Amino acid sequence: MIYHRSFAIALLCLSAGVLGAEPSWTDFRGPQRNGHADPAAKPPIKWSDSEGFKWKTPIAGSGYSSPIIRDGRIWLTSALGNGASLHAVCVDLASGKILHDVEVFKTSNPGPKHNHNSFASPSPAVDDERVYVSFGTHGVAALDVKTAKPIWTNRDFSLDFLTGAGSTPILYNDLLIIECDAVNSQYVIALDKKTGKQAWKTARSKQFPETNPNKRRAFSTAIVETVAGRDVLLSIGAQRAYGYDPVTGRELFFVDHPGYSNVCRPLVSGGLLILSSCYDRSEMLAVKLPAELKDGDKPIDLGKQIAWNGKVGIPYKPSVLQVNDRLYMVADTGVARCVDPKTGDVLWTKRLGQAYSASPLYAGGHIYFLSEKGDVHVIKPTAGTEPEVVSEFKTEDGFMASPAVAGNALILRSTGSLYRVE
């Protein structure tokens, strides 16, 4: 049976409404993996360093992984000892109390990292039995969601990222899928989520003749969408984006792009794959996806299916958000843009702050932008050619991780703490 993500989301929302289930945020971009909170959510649009907190909990070590929420528990990762001790942390959603803080891996050689990265940047994935944490070359592990005890570990990764890991693993049926785009090796791998053993592994088809090793790396997180009536894993690698069969790993199509060290997560809008090429100069490509995919065919080159290409103000790290028929984004340098997804036309621009890594959030009819410097801007999406700013203020803490929503609360990870704003 083919798993359809949209159908599963509908069942999840229905069951939550009928059974009164705990609010969940099971992906760093939310339950729909697109930055949207539940339509009923009404989080606050303003808070301060002294007011608006239900709780604030310091998190030992450092990490940029985004908070993941399920069954009243928040999961994140952290690195202590300058990367020598890699931890999974579980926090109680109601009280902010740390329930578990366990060392998953210990290493005598953490390796290098970029000063804009951490040793704990990939966000966890979670289901009703296990939480899955990835630390790049140091390994992947599954922990029991109730006890945080290890169920399995897989350390069969010899990846040299030069700057630390970044791609977040995703769950698909009984598979944990991980993108591995390092200097020395580039592939996508699926592990059996129950055992940690390899189910399939597919090498990237792009060849890298240049000697610059940086241009082989990527840090984006894949997404599964329906393309031509079937589930397709959309994955952005260095200099090439791919569509794979998520069950087998077979490459279905590809499109070349000019960038590398990709971080932004792709999205699908009106039959178009929207992606950011990232470094050296970030471009946004809108690629028409195939209308038909046949088993046994060679991978389709979509190079002639590029609908538009934006070259100004494209983010390197924050993912793009779609609300209704518009794309909203913020460049790392702090300029927000609203773009028509059909044409690539820029509808408005606005300077917000100076440095952005967290992806924007849509909740309660508002879009939230949080900066590394603590700038917070909340806007209301409108059909006009000017943004409607609802609130703008500054907080003491800055944000590298993307925000999460639980009911009417914002769950925010700053550079040193986790806190609930409500």
C-alpha positions in Angstrom: 0.0 0.0 0.0 1.3 3.4 -0.9 1.5 5.8 2.0 0.0 9.3 1.2 1.3 12.0 3.6 -1.7 14.3 3.1 -4.1 11.4 4.0 -2.0 10.6 7.1 -2.1 14.3 8.2 -5.9 14.4 7.7 -6.2 11.3 10.0 -3.9 12.8 12.5 -5.9 16.0 12.7 -9.2 14.1 12.9 -7.9 11.9 15.7 -6.6 14.9 17.6 -9.9 16.6 17.3 -12.0 13.6 18.3 -9.8 12.2 21.1 -8.4 15.4 22.5 -4.8 14.3 21.9 -1.8 16.2 23.2 -0.6 18.9 20.8 2.3 17.6 18.6 5.0 19.2 16.5 6.7 16.1 15.1 9.0 17.8 12.6 11.2 20.9 12.8 8.7 22.5 10.3 5.6 21.2 12.1 3.2 18.2 11.6 2.7 19.1 7.9 6.5 19.8 7.4 5.7 23.2 5.9 5.9 25.6 8.9 2.2 25.7 9.5 0.7 25.2 13.0 -2.7 23.7 13.6 -5.4 26.2 12.3 -6.9 26.4 15.8 -3.6 27.5 17.4 -3.6 31.1 18.7 -0.1 31.8 20.1 0.8 35.2 21.5 2.0 37.9 19.2 4.2 39.7 21.8 6.2 38.9 24.9 9.2 40.3 26.8 12.2 39.0 28.7 10.2 39.3 31.9 6.6 38.6 30.9 4.7 36.1 28.8 6.6 33.0 29.9 4.9 30.0 31.4 8.4 28.5 32.0 12.0 28.9 30.9 14.5 26.1 31.2 18.3 26.4 30.7 19.7 23.6 28.4 23.2 22.5 29.2 25.7 22.6 26.3 24.9 24.0 22.9 22.8 22.9 19.9 20.7 24.3 17.1 18.3 21.5 16.7 14.6 22.6 16.8 12.3 21.3 19.5 10.1 18.3 18.5 6.9 17.7 20.5 4.8 14.5 21.1 2.7 13.2 23.9 3.5 16.1 26.2 7.2 15.8 25.8 9.7 18.1 24.0 12.8 16.5 22.5 16.0 18.2 21.4 19.7 17.5 21.2 22.7 19.2 22.7 26.5 18.9 22.7 28.7 19.2 25.7 32.4 19.3 26.1 32.9 21.1 22.8 31.2 18.2 21.0 32.8 15.4 22.9 29.5 14.4 24.6 26.4 14.3 22.5 23.0 14.3 24.3 19.3 13.8 23.8 17.2 16.0 26.1 13.5 15.5 27.0 11.5 18.3 28.6 8.0 18.1 30.1 5.7 20.3 28.0 3.5 21.4 30.9 6.2 22.2 33.5 9.4 22.7 31.6 11.1 20.1 33.9 13.9 18.2 32.3 12.8 14.5 32.3 15.8 13.0 30.6 19.2 14.2 29.6 21.2 11.3 28.3 24.6 10.9 26.6 23.9 9.2 23.3 27.4 9.2 21.9 30.9 10.1 23.3 33.8 10.9 21.0 37.4 11.9 21.5 37.5 13.5 18.1 34.4 15.7 17.5 36.0 17.1 14.3 35.7 20.6 13.0 32.6 22.7 12.7 31.6 26.1 11.2 31.3 28.9 13.7 27.7 29.2 12.5 26.9 25.6 13.2 26.8 23.4 16.3 27.6 19.8 17.0 23.9 19.1 17.6 22.1 20.8 14.7 19.9 18.0 13.1 16.5 18.0 14.8 15.1 14.7 16.2 12.3 12.7 14.6 9.7 10.9 16.8 6.9 8.4 16.6 4.8 6.7 19.3 7.6 4.4 20.4 11.0 5.9 19.6 12.8 9.2 19.3 15.5 9.3 16.6 18.6 11.5 16.9 21.3 12.1 14.4 24.8 13.5 15.0 26.2 13.2 11.5 29.4 11.2 11.3 29.1 10.3 15.0 26.0 8.2 14.4 22.3 7.8 14.6 20.3 6.3 17.5 16.8 5.4 18.5 15.7 5.9 22.1 12.6 4.7 24.0 10.2 7.7 24.2 9.3 6.8 27.8 12.6 6.0 29.3 15.1 7.6 26.9 17.1 4.3 27.0 18.8 3.4 23.7 17.0 0.8 21.5 19.6 0.8 18.8 22.6 2.8 17.5 24.2 2.9 14.1 27.7 4.4 13.8 28.4 3.2 10.3 28.9 6.7 9.0 32.3 8.0 8.0 31.4 11.4 6.8 33.6 14.5 6.6 31.4 17.6 6.5 34.3 20.0 7.4 31.8 22.2 9.1 29.5 19.8 11.1 26.3 18.0 10.2 22.9 19.7 9.4 20.4 17.5 7.7 17.5 16.3 9.8 16.4 12.6 9.4 12.7 12.1 8.4 10.3 9.2 9.0 8.5 7.4 6.2 6.5 4.3 7.1 9.0 2.0 8.8 12.0 3.9 7.4 14.3 6.6 8.8 15.7 8.5 5.8 18.9 10.5 6.1 20.7 12.7 3.6 24.5 12.3 3.7 26.2 14.9 1.6 29.8 15.3 2.8 33.1 16.0 1.3 34.2 12.4 1.0 30.8 10.7 0.2 27.4 11.7 -1.0 24.3 9.5 -0.7 20.8 9.1 0.8 20.2 6.2 3.1 17.1 4.6 4.7 17.4 2.7 7.9 14.8 0.2 9.3 13.4 2.4 12.1 12.9 -0.7 14.4 16.5 -2.1 14.1 18.7 0.7 12.7 19.8 -1.6 9.8 20.2 -0.4 6.3 17.1 -0.8 4.1 18.5 1.0 1.0 21.3 3.3 0.1 21.5 5.4 -3.1 24.6 7.3 -4.2 24.1 10.8 -5.6 24.2 10.7 -9.4 25.9 14.1 -9.7 29.6 14.0 -10.4 32.0 16.5 -8.9 35.1 17.1 -11.1 36.1 20.3 -9.3 38.8 20.1 -6.7 37.0 22.4 -4.2 35.6 19.9 -1.6 33.1 22.5 -0.2 31.0 22.2 -3.4 30.1 18.6 -2.7 28.3 19.2 0.6 24.7 19.8 1.4 22.7 20.2 4.6 19.0 20.3 3.5 16.2 18.2 4.9 14.2 16.1 2.5 10.4 16.0 2.2 7.9 13.5 0.9 5.2 14.9 -1.5 2.8 13.4 -4.0 4.1 13.7 -7.5 2.4 12.2 -10.5 0.1 10.3 -8.1 2.8 8.7 -6.0 4.9 9.5 -3.0 8.3 11.0 -4.0 11.2 11.9 -1.7 12.4 15.4 -2.7 16.0 15.9 -1.7 18.4 18.8 -2.4 22.0 17.8 -2.8 25.0 19.9 -3.9 24.5 21.1 -7.5 21.6 18.8 -8.1 18.1 18.2 -6.7 16.5 14.8 -6.8 13.3 12.9 -6.7 13.5 9.3 -5.3 11.1 6.5 -4.6 11.1 6.6 -0.8 10.4 2.8 -0.6 13.3 1.6 -2.7 15.6 4.7 -3.1 15.4 4.5 -6.9 16.2 7.9 -8.5 13.1 9.1 -10.5 14.2 12.6 -11.7 16.7 15.3 -11.1 17.5 18.9 -11.9 20.9 20.6 -11.7 21.3 23.9 -9.9 24.4 26.1 -9.3 24.8 25.8 -5.6 26.0 23.8 -2.6 26.0 23.7 1.2 22.2 23.8 0.8 20.2 24.3 4.0 16.7 25.5 3.0 14.1 22.8 2.9 12.3 22.4 -0.5 8.5 22.8 -0.9 5.9 22.1 -3.6 3.6 24.7 -4.8 1.1 24.3 -7.6 3.1 21.5 -9.3 6.4 23.4 -8.9 9.4 22.3 -6.8 10.7 25.4 -5.0 14.3 25.2 -3.9 17.2 27.4 -2.9 20.5 26.7 -4.5 22.4 28.4 -1.6 26.2 29.1 -1.9 28.0 30.8 -3.6 25.2 33.0 -4.6 21.8 31.8 -3.6 19.2 31.4 -6.3 15.6 30.2 -6.1 14.4 27.8 -8.7 10.8 26.8 -9.5 10.9 23.5 -11.4 7.8 21.9 -13.0 7.4 18.4 -11.6 6.7 15.5 -13.9 3.1 14.7 -14.7 3.9 11.0 -15.1 6.4 8.6 -13.6 6.9 5.1 -14.8 8.8 2.3 -13.0 11.8 1.2 -15.0 12.4 4.5 -16.8 15.7 6.3 -16.6 15.8 9.3 -14.3 14.1 12.3 -16.0 16.3 15.4 -16.4 14.0 18.4 -15.5 16.6 21.0 -16.7 14.2 22.3 -19.3 11.3 22.5 -16.9 12.5 25.6 -14.9 9.5 27.9 -14.7 11.3 30.8 -13.1 14.6 31.7 -11.3 14.9 34.3 -8.6 18.4 35.8 -7.9 17.9 38.5 -5.4 17.5 38.2 -1.6 17.2 34.4 -1.5 17.8 32.8 1.9 20.7 30.5 2.5 19.4 28.9 5.8 15.8 29.9 6.6 13.3 27.7 4.7 10.5 29.3 2.6 7.0 29.5 3.9 3.9 29.4 1.7 0.6 30.9 3.0 -2.3 30.8 0.5 -1.0 31.8 -2.9 2.2 33.6 -1.7 5.7 32.6 -0.6 7.2 34.4 2.4 10.9 34.3 3.1 13.7 36.1 5.0 17.2 36.3 3.7 20.0 35.6 6.2 20.8 39.3 6.0 17.4 40.2 7.4 15.3 41.3 4.4 11.9 39.7 4.1 10.2 39.2 0.8 6.8 38.1 -0.5 6.9 36.3 -3.8 4.3 35.0 -6.3 5.0 31.3 -6.5 3.7 31.1 -10.1 5.9 33.7 -11.6 8.6 34.5 -9.0 7.6 38.2 -9.0 8.5 40.0 -5.8 5.4 41.6 -4.3 7.0 43.4 -1.4 10.2 43.6 0.6 10.9 44.8 4.2 14.0 45.0 6.3 13.5 43.1 9.6 16.9 42.8 11.3 20.4 41.7 10.6 20.9 37.9 10.9 18.5 35.1 10.4 18.8 31.3 10.6 15.4 30.1 12.0 12.7 29.4 9.5 9.5 31.5 9.6 6.3 30.1 11.3 2.6 30.5 10.4 0.3 30.3 13.3 -2.9 31.9 14.4 -3.2 33.8 11.1 0.3 35.4 11.6 3.8 34.9 10.3 6.6 34.9 12.9 10.2 35.8 12.0 12.9 35.3 14.8 16.5 36.5 14.4 19.8 35.4 15.8 19.9 38.8 17.5 16.6 38.4 19.3 14.5 40.5 16.9 10.9 39.3 16.6 8.6 40.4 13.8 5.0 39.2 13.5 3.2 40.1 10.3 -0.3 39.3 8.9 -0.3 37.9 5.4 -2.5 40.1 3.2 -3.3 40.4 -0.5 -1.7 43.9 -0.6 1.7 45.0 -1.8 2.8 46.1 1.7 3.3 43.8 4.8 0.9 44.4 7.7 3.2 44.4 10.8 1.3 43.3 13.8 4.2 43.5 16.3 7.9 44.0 16.4 10.1 43.8 19.5 13.5 42.6 20.7 14.3 39.8 23.2 17.5 39.2 25.2 18.1 35.8 23.6 18.7 35.1 20.0 17.4 32.2 17.9 19.1 29.7 15.7 16.5 26.9 16.0 13.1 27.2 14.3 10.1 27.7 16.6 7.4 25.1 17.5 3.8 25.4 18.5 1.9 23.4 21.1 -1.8 24.3 21.4 -1.7 28.1 22.0 1.9 28.1 23.1 5.2 28.9 21.3 8.0 26.6 22.2 11.2 28.5 21.5 14.8 27.4 21.7 17.2 30.2 22.2 21.0 30.0 22.3 20.9 28.8 25.9 17.4 28.0 27.0 14.1 26.4 26.0 10.9 28.2 27.0 7.2 28.3 26.6 5.5 31.5 25.7 1.8 31.6 26.3 
